[in-house]
Amino acid sequence: MYIDSHCHINFPELVERLPEIFATMAQNQVSHALCVSVDLPDFPQVLALAEQYPNVYASVGVHPDYADTPEPSVEELVRLADHQKIVGIGETGLDYYRQEGALADLEWQRERFRTHIRASRATGKPLIIHTRAAAEDTIRIMQEEGAGPDAGGAGGVMHCFTESLEVAQAAMAMGFYISFSGIVTFKSAKELQAVALAVPLERMLIETDSPYLAPVPHRGKMNQPGWVSHVAEFLAQLKGVPLEDVARQTTDNFYRLFKIHA
C-alpha cells in the first residue's frame, strides 16, 4: 500500500471528482492521503474532508506564496491544530520564485515561516515545508527556530523536493524527511533523480501535490492521489530495489513522522 503524503483534494477541480479520486486510489493501492492546507479561509473545507473520510488526514497552515490572505498567529495555528485528524503544520516555508523586488521586501514570508515553526514546536505536530528559490534562508530559519527534533522541534518533511543534495542533507541532519513528487519521473529531472538516488529510503516520503505535477505516464494531466504509485514505481526502479520495499518504507515513514498508529 502507498500513502500520498501531500495533496490538495479540496481544490475545486478535485473536490467535484471525489468519488472518482477515491476509486482510483483503491485501484492503485493508495490507502491514505494527506490534504494540505494553504490558507485559513479554506481550512474548514480541508478539515471537513478529513472528518468525512477515514482515509484522509489534514494539516493547517498558510502557504508562503499567498500574500493577500489572513496572517496566522501561533495561537491560532495551535488552536486549529487541536484535532485528531490534523496531523501537521503547513504547508509553510519560503517561496521567492514569483516574488519581485528586493529580498528585504519578503520579510513577511520569513516571519510567517517562523510563526509556523513555533506552532509546530508548541503542538508537537511536524512541519510540511515548501521551499522554492529560497533554500539558504529556509535552512537557516529552520536552524534558528529549532525546527528539528534534536533542538526540541517536531521535525517534518521537505515537500515536493527539487533542491540540491546539500540542501537535502542539511534537512536530514535536522531530522527531516525528503518527499518526492511526480517531478522526479520527468526525463528532464536528472539532477533531482541523482538526489533521490542518494536519499535513503528511511528518510523518504512520496506525494502527488495534486492537482499539479502528474507523474509519467500521466504528465500534463490533472494529478490525483492515486497516481502516487507511479512515483513509487519510478523510485524503486531508480534505486534498484523491490517496489514492495519502497511502498512499505515510505508508508512506515509517514506514520512515524505524523505520529499515526497504523
Backbone as JSON, one array per atom type, in Angstrom:
{
  "sequence": "MYIDSHCHINFPELVERLPEIFATMAQNQVSHALCVSVDLPDFPQVLALAEQYPNVYASVGVHPDYADTPEPSVEELVRLADHQKIVGIGETGLDYYRQEGALADLEWQRERFRTHIRASRATGKPLIIHTRAAAEDTIRIMQEEGAGPDAGGAGGVMHCFTESLEVAQAAMAMGFYISFSGIVTFKSAKELQAVALAVPLERMLIETDSPYLAPVPHRGKMNQPGWVSHVAEFLAQLKGVPLEDVARQTTDNFYRLFKIHA",
  "N": [[0.83, -1.2, 0.0], [0.33, 2.32, -0.56], [0.91, 5.76, 0.46], [-0.25, 8.96, -0.15], [1.49, 11.65, 0.61], [1.03, 14.34, 0.37], [-1.35, 16.39, -0.87], [-3.98, 18.25, -2.55], [-6.88, 17.9, -2.38], [-9.06, 19.36, -1.79], [-9.21, 21.47, -3.51], [-11.12, 23.13, -6.05], [-11.19, 21.82, -8.62], [-10.7, 19.19, -8.01], [-12.32, 18.46, -5.83], [-14.86, 18.18, -6.81], [-14.72, 15.79, -8.02], [-14.49, 13.68, -6.28], [-15.57, 10.98, -5.78], [-14.54, 9.55, -8.0], [-11.82, 9.99, -7.57], [-11.29, 8.67, -5.12], [-11.89, 6.09, -5.92], [-9.88, 5.59, -7.81], [-7.67, 5.74, -6.14], [-8.08, 3.41, -4.6], [-7.88, 1.44, -6.6], [-5.2, 1.65, -7.21], [-3.92, 0.93, -4.94], [-3.52, 2.87, -2.98], [-3.71, 3.86, 0.15], [-4.16, 6.0, 1.95], [-4.36, 9.62, 2.18], [-2.89, 12.82, 2.6], [-4.37, 15.81, 3.02], [-3.48, 19.0, 2.35], [-3.35, 22.14, 3.9], [-3.55, 25.48, 2.62], [-4.33, 28.06, 3.13], [-6.07, 30.06, 5.63], [-8.85, 30.78, 5.25], [-9.84, 28.66, 3.64], [-9.4, 26.5, 5.23], [-11.51, 25.27, 6.86], [-12.85, 23.65, 4.97], [-10.85, 21.85, 4.26], [-10.49, 20.53, 6.73], [-13.06, 19.47, 6.99], [-13.13, 17.52, 4.97], [-11.27, 15.7, 5.98], [-12.58, 14.93, 8.28], [-14.81, 13.69, 7.22], [-13.9, 11.56, 5.64], [-12.38, 8.55, 6.39], [-9.85, 7.8, 5.48], [-8.44, 10.09, 4.96], [-6.19, 12.53, 6.0], [-5.29, 15.72, 7.48], [-3.8, 19.05, 7.39], [-2.85, 22.2, 8.92], [-2.27, 25.48, 7.9], [-0.56, 28.25, 6.24], [0.3, 28.97, 3.03], [3.51, 29.99, 1.76], [3.48, 31.52, -0.56], [1.18, 32.93, -0.69], [0.22, 35.98, -0.52], [-1.84, 37.88, -0.15], [-3.75, 37.23, 2.09], [-5.37, 36.2, 5.16], [-3.22, 36.63, 7.94], [-1.64, 34.15, 9.87], [-1.49, 33.52, 13.42], [0.64, 32.26, 16.03], [-0.89, 31.31, 18.15], [-3.41, 30.94, 16.96], [-2.9, 28.95, 15.02], [-2.13, 26.86, 16.71], [-4.52, 26.45, 18.1], [-6.27, 25.65, 15.99], [-5.03, 23.36, 15.19], [-5.64, 21.54, 17.09], [-6.95, 18.87, 16.88], [-7.81, 15.53, 16.15], [-7.51, 14.63, 13.54], [-5.93, 16.47, 12.33], [-2.73, 16.49, 11.43], [-0.37, 17.79, 10.88], [1.61, 20.84, 10.52], [1.31, 23.36, 8.24], [0.97, 23.89, 4.57], [4.14, 25.42, 4.84], [6.92, 27.75, 4.77], [9.3, 29.09, 2.47], [9.08, 31.03, -0.48], [10.54, 32.42, -3.06], [10.31, 32.55, -5.73], [8.27, 33.65, -7.44], [8.2, 36.19, -6.56], [8.75, 39.65, -6.81], [11.22, 42.27, -6.6], [13.35, 43.44, -3.88], [14.89, 41.13, -1.57], [14.52, 41.94, 0.99], [11.96, 42.89, 1.06], [10.48, 40.69, 1.47], [10.26, 39.96, 4.07], [7.95, 39.44, 5.45], [7.28, 36.88, 4.62], [9.29, 35.39, 5.83], [8.8, 35.87, 8.52], [6.26, 34.74, 8.74], [6.91, 32.07, 8.28], [8.48, 31.54, 10.56], [6.47, 31.76, 12.48], [4.93, 29.48, 11.94], [6.79, 27.46, 12.54], [7.09, 27.84, 15.27], [4.51, 27.25, 16.11], [4.46, 24.57, 15.44], [6.39, 23.55, 17.21], [5.02, 24.07, 19.58], [2.76, 22.45, 19.42], [3.74, 19.96, 18.86], [3.4, 18.82, 16.44], [4.44, 17.86, 13.2], [6.22, 19.81, 10.68], [5.27, 20.83, 7.39], [7.09, 21.57, 4.78], [7.6, 23.96, 2.3], [9.83, 24.98, -0.12], [11.2, 27.19, -2.42], [13.46, 28.53, -4.62], [14.7, 29.58, -2.43], [16.3, 28.24, -0.65], [18.57, 28.56, 1.03], [17.82, 30.51, 2.98], [15.63, 29.16, 4.0], [16.7, 26.82, 5.27], [18.35, 28.12, 7.1], [16.5, 29.5, 8.79], [15.04, 27.35, 9.78], [17.03, 26.2, 11.34], [17.61, 28.3, 13.14], [15.21, 28.55, 14.51], [14.93, 26.14, 15.73], [13.73, 23.81, 14.52], [14.07, 21.07, 14.21], [13.95, 17.71, 15.66], [16.14, 17.23, 17.43], [16.59, 19.72, 18.42], [14.44, 20.25, 19.93], [12.19, 20.6, 18.42], [9.46, 19.47, 16.27], [10.21, 18.3, 13.94], [9.74, 17.25, 10.51], [8.8, 17.46, 7.02], [10.37, 18.01, 3.91], [8.65, 19.07, 1.41], [7.7, 18.06, -1.94], [10.3, 17.98, -3.13], [12.92, 19.7, -4.74], [15.44, 20.63, -4.62], [19.05, 20.84, -4.12], [21.39, 18.13, -3.38], [22.9, 18.86, -1.19], [21.2, 20.56, 0.21], [19.17, 18.75, 0.85], [20.64, 17.06, 2.53], [21.27, 18.8, 4.61], [18.72, 19.25, 5.65], [17.97, 16.63, 6.38], [19.88, 16.21, 8.33], [18.82, 17.65, 10.37], [16.79, 16.03, 11.08], [14.67, 15.83, 9.31], [12.39, 14.6, 6.8], [12.5, 13.76, 3.28], [10.49, 14.48, 0.57], [9.35, 13.18, -2.47], [7.89, 14.09, -5.54], [5.82, 13.8, -8.53], [7.58, 15.09, -10.21], [10.08, 13.89, -10.11], [9.92, 11.82, -11.88], [10.14, 12.89, -14.38], [11.76, 13.15, -17.55], [13.56, 15.21, -17.81], [14.52, 15.66, -15.31], [17.12, 15.04, -14.25], [19.08, 15.86, -12.36], [17.59, 15.97, -10.01], [16.85, 13.3, -9.84], [19.3, 12.18, -9.26], [19.63, 13.15, -6.68], [17.49, 11.83, -5.42], [18.4, 9.24, -5.64], [20.45, 9.29, -3.83], [19.27, 9.86, -1.39], [18.35, 8.09, 1.46], [15.98, 5.38, 1.72], [14.86, 5.31, 4.23], [14.49, 7.93, 4.95], [12.58, 9.02, 3.32], [9.62, 10.22, 1.69], [6.65, 9.96, -0.36], [4.66, 11.71, -2.78], [1.9, 13.45, -4.43], [1.17, 16.14, -4.79], [-1.2, 16.9, -5.85], [-3.61, 19.07, -7.39], [-1.48, 19.18, -9.18], [1.51, 18.56, -11.2], [1.51, 15.91, -12.4], [2.69, 12.57, -12.53], [4.85, 10.83, -14.89], [3.22, 8.05, -16.32], [1.29, 10.03, -16.84], [1.8, 12.66, -17.28], [1.09, 16.11, -17.68], [-1.6, 15.91, -17.38], [-4.44, 16.44, -15.14], [-3.49, 15.98, -11.88], [-3.81, 13.37, -9.35], [-4.35, 11.73, -6.16], [-4.19, 8.9, -6.39], [-2.25, 8.38, -8.24], [0.19, 8.44, -7.04], [1.4, 6.05, -6.84], [2.87, 5.69, -9.15], [5.05, 7.32, -8.73], [6.32, 5.93, -6.7], [6.91, 3.55, -8.07], [8.74, 4.48, -9.97], [10.84, 5.36, -8.31], [11.61, 2.96, -7.12], [12.62, 1.57, -9.32], [14.69, 3.34, -10.04], [16.38, 3.18, -7.8], [16.91, 0.51, -7.78], [15.63, -1.38, -6.19], [13.21, -3.6, -4.63], [9.78, -2.93, -5.4], [8.0, -3.31, -3.34], [9.53, -2.72, -1.12], [9.87, 0.06, -1.27], [7.21, 0.87, -1.06], [6.49, -0.13, 1.51], [8.42, 1.11, 3.21], [8.12, 3.91, 2.79], [5.51, 4.22, 3.58], [5.65, 3.42, 6.29], [7.37, 5.44, 7.15], [5.74, 7.7, 6.86], [3.69, 7.25, 8.77], [5.27, 7.21, 11.07], [6.46, 9.8, 11.1], [4.2, 11.52, 11.26], [3.06, 10.64, 13.54], [1.07, 8.65, 13.69], [-0.89, 5.89, 14.46], [-0.78, 3.02, 12.77]],
  "CA": [[0.0, 0.0, 0.0], [1.03, 3.6, -0.64], [0.25, 6.92, 1.04], [0.06, 10.25, -0.76], [1.79, 12.48, 1.78], [0.76, 15.77, 0.14], [-2.26, 16.66, -1.98], [-4.93, 19.34, -2.32], [-8.15, 17.43, -2.94], [-10.1, 20.36, -1.51], [-9.26, 22.44, -4.6], [-12.38, 22.91, -6.79], [-11.09, 20.88, -9.74], [-10.66, 17.82, -7.5], [-13.38, 18.16, -4.88], [-16.05, 17.78, -7.55], [-14.46, 14.46, -8.59], [-14.03, 12.84, -5.18], [-15.83, 9.55, -5.95], [-13.56, 9.02, -8.95], [-10.49, 10.06, -6.95], [-11.15, 7.58, -4.14], [-11.89, 4.83, -6.66], [-8.55, 5.44, -8.38], [-6.78, 5.4, -5.03], [-8.27, 2.0, -4.26], [-7.36, 0.64, -7.7], [-3.75, 1.74, -7.22], [-3.44, 0.54, -3.61], [-3.17, 4.06, -2.19], [-4.63, 3.68, 1.27], [-4.45, 7.26, 2.63], [-3.84, 10.85, 1.6], [-2.84, 13.98, 3.49], [-4.86, 17.01, 2.35], [-2.66, 20.04, 2.96], [-3.92, 23.47, 3.95], [-2.74, 26.56, 2.04], [-4.72, 29.33, 3.76], [-7.04, 29.88, 6.71], [-10.25, 30.79, 4.8], [-10.23, 27.36, 3.09], [-9.1, 25.43, 6.17], [-12.67, 24.48, 7.26], [-13.14, 22.63, 3.97], [-9.81, 20.83, 4.42], [-10.83, 19.76, 7.92], [-14.3, 18.73, 6.74], [-12.8, 16.33, 4.2], [-10.62, 14.75, 6.88], [-13.59, 14.4, 9.2], [-15.78, 12.88, 6.47], [-13.3, 10.36, 5.04], [-11.42, 7.95, 7.34], [-8.51, 7.65, 4.91], [-7.87, 11.42, 4.67], [-5.68, 13.36, 7.09], [-5.22, 17.13, 7.08], [-2.87, 19.93, 8.08], [-3.31, 23.58, 9.0], [-1.18, 26.4, 7.64], [-0.71, 29.25, 5.19], [1.36, 28.83, 2.03], [4.34, 31.2, 1.7], [3.27, 32.26, -1.8], [-0.12, 33.6, -0.58], [0.48, 37.27, 0.14], [-3.09, 38.57, 0.19], [-4.58, 36.28, 2.82], [-5.22, 36.46, 6.59], [-1.96, 36.17, 8.51], [-1.87, 33.32, 11.06], [-0.69, 33.69, 14.62], [0.99, 30.99, 16.66], [-2.03, 30.88, 18.96], [-4.49, 30.46, 16.09], [-2.49, 27.68, 14.45], [-2.19, 25.87, 17.79], [-5.93, 26.16, 18.35], [-6.85, 24.92, 14.86], [-4.37, 22.05, 15.09], [-6.1, 20.7, 18.19], [-7.95, 17.96, 16.31], [-7.11, 14.28, 15.93], [-7.23, 14.43, 12.12], [-4.91, 17.44, 11.9], [-1.5, 15.8, 11.82], [0.81, 18.56, 10.57], [1.54, 22.29, 10.41], [1.77, 23.79, 6.93], [2.35, 23.99, 4.23], [4.8, 26.66, 5.2], [8.26, 27.81, 4.21], [9.66, 30.31, 1.74], [8.99, 30.93, -1.94], [10.99, 33.67, -3.66], [10.32, 32.37, -7.18], [7.37, 34.56, -8.14], [8.22, 37.49, -5.9], [9.6, 40.67, -7.41], [11.75, 43.23, -5.64], [14.43, 43.01, -3.01], [14.53, 40.1, -0.59], [14.08, 42.61, 2.21], [10.52, 43.06, 0.96], [9.84, 39.41, 1.76], [10.39, 39.65, 5.49], [6.67, 38.88, 5.88], [7.34, 35.43, 4.42], [10.17, 34.79, 6.83], [8.1, 35.92, 9.81], [5.19, 33.73, 8.68], [7.56, 30.77, 8.45], [8.82, 31.41, 11.98], [5.22, 31.53, 13.2], [4.56, 28.07, 11.78], [7.74, 26.62, 13.28], [6.77, 27.98, 16.69], [3.27, 26.48, 16.32], [4.85, 23.16, 15.39], [7.03, 23.24, 18.48], [4.01, 24.12, 20.65], [1.79, 21.35, 19.27], [4.4, 18.67, 18.64], [3.0, 18.29, 15.13], [5.54, 18.17, 12.28], [6.09, 20.82, 9.65], [5.26, 20.49, 5.97], [7.86, 22.73, 4.33], [7.71, 24.3, 0.88], [10.9, 25.93, -0.4], [11.48, 27.39, -3.84], [14.36, 29.65, -4.84], [14.92, 30.18, -1.11], [16.79, 27.14, 0.18], [19.51, 29.02, 2.06], [17.05, 31.13, 4.06], [14.76, 28.14, 4.6], [17.51, 26.03, 6.19], [18.81, 28.99, 8.19], [15.41, 29.75, 9.72], [14.78, 26.08, 10.46], [18.05, 26.04, 12.37], [17.46, 29.35, 14.15], [13.98, 28.34, 15.29], [14.94, 24.82, 16.35], [12.63, 23.03, 13.93], [14.34, 19.65, 14.24], [13.76, 17.02, 16.94], [17.29, 17.38, 18.33], [16.53, 21.06, 19.0], [13.18, 20.38, 20.63], [11.08, 20.75, 17.48], [8.73, 18.26, 15.89], [10.67, 17.78, 12.66], [8.79, 17.45, 9.41], [9.13, 16.97, 5.69], [10.6, 18.95, 2.82], [7.71, 18.53, 0.44], [7.93, 18.29, -3.37], [11.69, 18.42, -3.09], [13.58, 19.94, -6.03], [16.69, 21.32, -4.34], [20.29, 20.08, -4.26], [21.67, 17.12, -2.37], [23.39, 19.55, 0.0], [20.02, 21.03, 0.95], [18.56, 17.55, 1.41], [21.47, 16.58, 3.63], [21.1, 19.73, 5.73], [17.41, 18.98, 6.24], [18.01, 15.32, 7.05], [20.7, 16.35, 9.54], [17.92, 18.17, 11.4], [15.75, 15.05, 11.35], [13.55, 15.97, 8.39], [12.21, 13.68, 5.69], [12.51, 14.36, 1.95], [9.37, 13.93, -0.19], [9.47, 13.31, -3.92], [6.62, 14.16, -6.28], [5.9, 13.35, -9.91], [8.7, 15.73, -10.91], [11.23, 13.0, -10.18], [9.73, 10.9, -13.01], [10.31, 13.6, -15.65], [13.04, 12.87, -18.21], [14.44, 16.35, -17.65], [14.85, 15.84, -13.89], [18.29, 14.2, -13.97], [19.73, 16.26, -11.11], [16.72, 15.55, -8.91], [16.94, 11.85, -9.75], [20.55, 11.89, -8.55], [19.35, 13.39, -5.27], [16.64, 10.73, -4.94], [19.24, 8.05, -5.54], [21.31, 9.43, -2.65], [18.47, 9.93, -0.16], [17.98, 6.73, 1.86], [14.55, 5.12, 1.84], [14.45, 5.56, 5.61], [14.2, 9.36, 5.11], [11.86, 9.4, 2.11], [8.18, 10.12, 1.51], [6.2, 10.16, -1.73], [3.48, 12.58, -2.83], [1.48, 13.91, -5.76], [0.9, 17.57, -4.84], [-2.4, 17.07, -6.69], [-3.82, 18.63, -8.78], [-0.34, 19.56, -10.01], [2.71, 17.74, -11.35], [1.2, 14.5, -12.62], [3.88, 11.82, -12.91], [4.83, 9.94, -16.05], [2.82, 8.31, -17.7], [0.13, 10.92, -16.9], [2.28, 14.04, -17.28], [0.26, 17.05, -18.44], [-2.99, 15.76, -16.96], [-4.72, 16.85, -13.77], [-2.97, 14.95, -11.0], [-4.68, 12.89, -8.29], [-3.58, 10.93, -5.2], [-3.99, 7.52, -6.82], [-1.09, 8.27, -9.11], [1.44, 8.42, -6.27], [2.0, 4.74, -7.07], [3.85, 5.82, -10.23], [6.26, 7.88, -8.12], [6.97, 4.81, -6.0], [7.44, 2.64, -9.08], [9.94, 5.08, -10.56], [11.91, 5.36, -7.31], [12.07, 1.58, -6.98], [13.46, 1.29, -10.49], [15.88, 4.19, -9.94], [17.25, 2.68, -6.74], [17.17, -0.9, -7.97], [15.11, -2.12, -5.03], [11.84, -4.07, -4.86], [8.72, -1.94, -5.21], [7.42, -3.54, -2.02], [10.35, -2.03, -0.13], [9.54, 1.49, -1.34], [5.86, 1.02, -0.52], [6.5, -0.37, 2.96], [9.23, 2.07, 3.95], [7.53, 5.25, 2.74], [4.3, 4.19, 4.42], [6.11, 3.43, 7.68], [7.9, 6.78, 7.42], [4.6, 8.62, 7.01], [3.07, 7.02, 10.08], [6.22, 7.59, 12.12], [6.61, 11.24, 11.14], [2.98, 12.2, 11.67], [2.65, 10.07, 14.83], [-0.2, 7.97, 13.46], [-0.83, 4.45, 14.7], [-1.32, 2.37, 11.57]],
  "C": [[0.87, 1.25, 0.0], [0.22, 4.67, 0.1], [0.71, 8.16, 0.27], [0.24, 11.24, 0.38], [1.51, 13.96, 1.57], [-0.13, 15.93, -1.09], [-3.22, 17.77, -1.57], [-6.29, 18.95, -2.91], [-9.32, 18.33, -2.58], [-10.19, 21.42, -2.6], [-10.46, 22.11, -5.49], [-12.29, 21.86, -7.89], [-11.02, 19.43, -9.29], [-11.84, 17.49, -6.61], [-14.66, 17.72, -5.59], [-15.91, 16.39, -8.16], [-14.08, 13.45, -7.51], [-14.37, 11.36, -5.34], [-14.83, 8.88, -6.9], [-12.16, 8.97, -8.33], [-10.29, 8.93, -5.96], [-11.16, 6.22, -4.82], [-10.51, 4.56, -7.25], [-7.52, 5.12, -7.3], [-6.88, 3.92, -4.7], [-7.68, 1.09, -5.34], [-5.84, 0.58, -7.69], [-3.12, 1.47, -5.86], [-2.88, 1.73, -2.82], [-4.17, 4.14, -1.05], [-5.07, 5.0, 1.89], [-3.86, 8.43, 1.86], [-3.88, 11.94, 2.66], [-3.22, 15.22, 2.68], [-4.27, 18.22, 3.07], [-3.29, 21.41, 2.8], [-2.98, 24.49, 3.32], [-3.15, 27.94, 2.54], [-5.82, 29.07, 4.78], [-8.49, 29.94, 6.23], [-10.73, 29.44, 4.28], [-9.99, 26.21, 4.06], [-10.34, 24.64, 6.61], [-13.04, 23.38, 6.26], [-12.12, 21.5, 4.03], [-10.13, 19.92, 5.61], [-12.07, 18.9, 7.69], [-14.03, 17.45, 5.94], [-12.16, 15.27, 5.08], [-11.62, 14.13, 7.86], [-14.54, 13.45, 8.48], [-15.19, 11.55, 6.01], [-12.23, 9.79, 5.97], [-10.0, 7.88, 6.8], [-7.89, 8.98, 4.47], [-7.43, 12.08, 5.97], [-5.54, 14.79, 6.58], [-4.15, 17.85, 7.88], [-3.52, 21.3, 8.19], [-2.11, 24.49, 8.8], [-1.49, 27.32, 6.49], [0.53, 29.21, 4.29], [2.19, 30.11, 1.95], [4.1, 32.07, 0.47], [1.93, 33.01, -1.8], [0.09, 34.89, 0.2], [-0.8, 37.91, 0.65], [-4.06, 37.6, 0.85], [-4.4, 36.56, 4.31], [-3.95, 35.83, 7.15], [-2.24, 35.34, 9.77], [-1.02, 33.78, 12.23], [-0.35, 32.31, 15.17], [-0.22, 30.45, 17.41], [-3.15, 30.31, 18.11], [-4.13, 29.12, 15.48], [-2.56, 26.57, 15.49], [-3.63, 25.47, 18.05], [-6.53, 25.3, 17.24], [-6.24, 23.53, 14.72], [-4.85, 21.07, 16.15], [-7.26, 19.82, 17.74], [-7.21, 16.69, 15.9], [-6.78, 14.02, 14.45], [-6.27, 15.47, 11.54], [-3.56, 16.92, 12.38], [-0.24, 16.62, 11.56], [0.53, 20.05, 10.52], [2.13, 22.7, 9.06], [0.71, 23.57, 5.87], [2.88, 25.4, 4.47], [6.2, 26.65, 4.59], [8.51, 29.14, 3.55], [9.57, 30.05, 0.25], [9.33, 32.29, -2.53], [10.81, 33.66, -5.17], [9.48, 33.41, -7.91], [7.42, 35.98, -7.59], [9.2, 38.43, -6.58], [10.09, 41.62, -6.32], [12.83, 42.63, -4.77], [13.95, 41.98, -2.0], [14.08, 40.73, 0.73], [12.57, 42.8, 2.23], [9.76, 41.78, 1.32], [9.99, 39.01, 3.22], [9.09, 39.07, 6.04], [6.65, 37.37, 5.69], [8.17, 34.78, 5.52], [9.52, 34.8, 8.21], [6.96, 34.9, 9.85], [5.77, 32.33, 8.89], [7.92, 30.54, 9.91], [7.58, 31.13, 12.83], [4.81, 30.06, 13.13], [5.5, 27.15, 12.56], [7.42, 26.67, 14.77], [5.47, 27.23, 17.03], [3.56, 24.98, 16.3], [5.5, 22.73, 16.69], [6.0, 23.17, 19.61], [3.08, 22.93, 20.61], [2.45, 19.99, 19.21], [4.03, 18.04, 17.32], [3.98, 18.78, 14.07], [5.18, 19.19, 11.21], [6.05, 20.21, 8.26], [5.85, 21.71, 5.26], [7.95, 22.79, 2.81], [8.88, 25.27, 0.75], [11.16, 25.98, -1.88], [12.29, 28.67, -4.01], [14.7, 30.35, -3.52], [15.55, 29.18, -0.14], [17.68, 27.62, 1.31], [18.77, 29.62, 3.25], [16.17, 30.1, 4.76], [15.53, 27.33, 5.64], [17.95, 26.88, 7.38], [17.71, 29.21, 9.23], [15.02, 28.48, 10.46], [15.76, 25.88, 11.6], [17.87, 27.06, 13.49], [16.28, 29.1, 15.07], [13.92, 26.97, 15.94], [13.83, 23.93, 15.84], [12.81, 21.53, 14.06], [14.16, 19.02, 15.61], [14.91, 17.19, 17.92], [17.3, 18.73, 19.02], [15.22, 21.31, 19.74], [11.97, 20.58, 19.74], [10.46, 19.41, 17.14], [9.22, 17.65, 14.59], [9.65, 18.05, 11.57], [9.31, 16.9, 8.11], [9.36, 18.15, 4.75], [9.79, 18.45, 1.64], [8.08, 18.91, -0.99], [9.36, 18.75, -3.6], [12.27, 18.55, -4.49], [14.94, 20.6, -5.84], [17.89, 20.36, -4.49], [20.43, 19.02, -3.18], [22.16, 17.76, -1.08], [22.24, 20.06, 0.86], [19.32, 19.84, 1.6], [19.34, 17.05, 2.62], [21.35, 17.49, 4.85], [19.77, 19.51, 6.43], [17.4, 17.65, 6.99], [18.84, 15.37, 8.32], [19.9, 16.92, 10.7], [16.77, 17.22, 11.69], [14.56, 15.11, 10.43], [13.56, 14.86, 7.33], [12.2, 14.46, 4.38], [11.41, 13.69, 1.13], [9.54, 14.22, -1.67], [8.09, 13.2, -4.58], [6.82, 13.6, -7.68], [7.03, 13.97, -10.69], [9.86, 14.76, -11.09], [11.12, 12.02, -11.34], [9.98, 11.57, -14.36], [11.69, 13.31, -16.24], [14.05, 13.98, -17.98], [14.99, 16.5, -16.23], [16.06, 15.02, -13.47], [18.96, 14.57, -12.64], [18.9, 15.83, -9.9], [16.77, 14.04, -8.74], [18.23, 11.43, -9.04], [20.39, 12.12, -7.05], [18.53, 12.24, -4.69], [17.43, 9.44, -4.77], [20.06, 8.08, -4.25], [20.54, 9.46, -1.34], [18.05, 8.52, 0.25], [16.46, 6.57, 2.0], [14.03, 5.46, 3.23], [14.1, 7.03, 5.86], [13.3, 9.88, 4.0], [10.35, 9.24, 2.26], [7.87, 10.31, 0.03], [4.9, 10.96, -1.71], [3.09, 12.85, -4.27], [1.45, 15.42, -5.88], [-0.28, 17.85, -5.77], [-3.08, 18.39, -6.36], [-2.67, 18.93, -9.72], [0.6, 18.38, -10.24], [2.44, 16.25, -11.52], [2.44, 13.75, -13.09], [3.72, 11.16, -14.28], [4.19, 8.63, -15.61], [1.63, 9.27, -17.86], [0.54, 12.39, -16.99], [1.43, 14.92, -18.2], [-1.21, 16.96, -18.09], [-3.18, 16.32, -15.55], [-4.35, 15.71, -12.84], [-4.0, 14.55, -9.95], [-3.91, 11.91, -7.41], [-3.3, 9.5, -5.64], [-2.74, 7.31, -7.65], [0.24, 8.35, -8.37], [2.15, 7.07, -6.44], [3.06, 4.8, -8.18], [5.16, 6.43, -9.72], [7.03, 6.77, -7.42], [7.61, 3.85, -7.0], [8.73, 3.18, -9.69], [11.1, 5.02, -9.57], [12.47, 3.96, -7.09], [13.01, 1.2, -8.12], [14.77, 2.08, -10.42], [16.88, 3.62, -8.95], [17.6, 1.2, -6.89], [16.75, -1.74, -6.78], [13.7, -2.59, -5.34], [10.82, -2.97, -4.59], [8.1, -2.08, -3.82], [8.21, -2.82, -0.94], [10.04, -0.54, -0.1], [8.17, 1.73, -0.72], [5.86, 0.91, 1.0], [7.24, 0.73, 3.71], [8.62, 3.47, 3.94], [6.24, 5.32, 3.55], [4.67, 4.23, 5.89], [6.63, 4.81, 8.07], [6.79, 7.78, 7.66], [3.97, 8.46, 8.39], [3.98, 7.45, 11.22], [6.31, 9.11, 12.24], [5.38, 11.91, 11.73], [2.33, 11.57, 12.9], [1.27, 9.43, 14.74], [0.0, 6.49, 13.71], [-1.54, 3.74, 13.56], [-2.36, 1.33, 11.97]]
}
